[in-house]
Amino acid sequence: MGNDGNLHLYMFDTYDFNANEGPLVEAGRRQMLKRNLKGNFSICDIVLAKDELDKIWNKK
């Protein structure tokens, strides 16, 4: 919790093509290894306001 009472979260996600995850992922992996596709990652900053948290937790 921040000093403002809001909940601050970070969500991390990768977009890549790992080995042995099925034929569609393997097709993407082959293209990534040929440099036709690039893997990447995302970082999302999530803030839930105190008022919204109170509603979720039935405090109001």
N, C-alpha and C positions, 0 to 999 in steps of 0.2 A: 504494500500500500504506500502510496505517496503521502506527503504531508497534507495534501489537499483532500485526502480520503478516497481518491480515485484509485482503481486497480490498474497498474501498468504491466503489460505483458509483452513479450517478444515471441513471435512465431517464426521459426526457420524452416525452409523447405528447399529441397534440391530438385533440379530437373536434369537428370542425367540418365545414362543408359548403362546399367550394370550388367555384368555377365550373368548368365544362368537365371534370367527372370522371365523367360518365355520367348516365343518366336517374334512377337511384335517388338519387344524391347531389344532383342538381339538384332533385328533389322535396323533399328535406330542406332545401336552400338556400332554396327559395321559402318554406317554412314558417319558416325562421330569419329571413328578411327581414321576414316578417309578425309576428315576435316570438312565434311559437307554439313554437319550439324555441330552445334556447340552446347555443352551442358552449362547450366547456370544455377544460381541460387537466389532466393528471395528472403528478405528479412522484413517482417511486418510488425510495426509498432501498434499495439492494441491498447486502447484506454477505455475502461468501463467507468463511467461517472458514478460517483457515490449514490446519487438518486436512483440510477438504474440498478446498482447493486442492491440497494434497499428493496426495490421491487422484486428482484430475483430472489432475495433471501426473506421476502415477506415481512420486512421490518416496518413497512409503511402501508 
